[in-house]
Amino acid sequence: MSSQILLSGGDKYYSYSGEIFGDVSAPATIPMITIDNTGLRDSLIQIQPFYGAEVAAGSGSQIGIIVKLDGVTIIRQQQLGGSLNYDRNEQTNIFAPRNSKLEIIRLNTSSNNTQISGVNVIGYYL
């Protein structure tokens, strides 16, 4: 799913990427969610990435996400290869002004293209 779905109350929306993975020819980035216009009201947006088991745990084998608002990178989040000292599925909250374009992009590495990942987005209109 690459666009937002408005909930019946009209005060929240969501979007799910589903499981995303590539193969050995996967590009360095894969679009996961693109919302061309977040709506006519400002939003508080929860971003919930999730990652499957690492295929390779070397220091150059991290996958992650980039979050952009209106083309500007505001978050670049990557796993720490082989480290268990962090929450791989950590939720992030951002503020998005009305009529913003939200993009969430998967970062790949050559070692972990086949690793499963995804992202869930929940937006709350303010």
Disulfide bonds with the S-S distance in Angstrom:
none
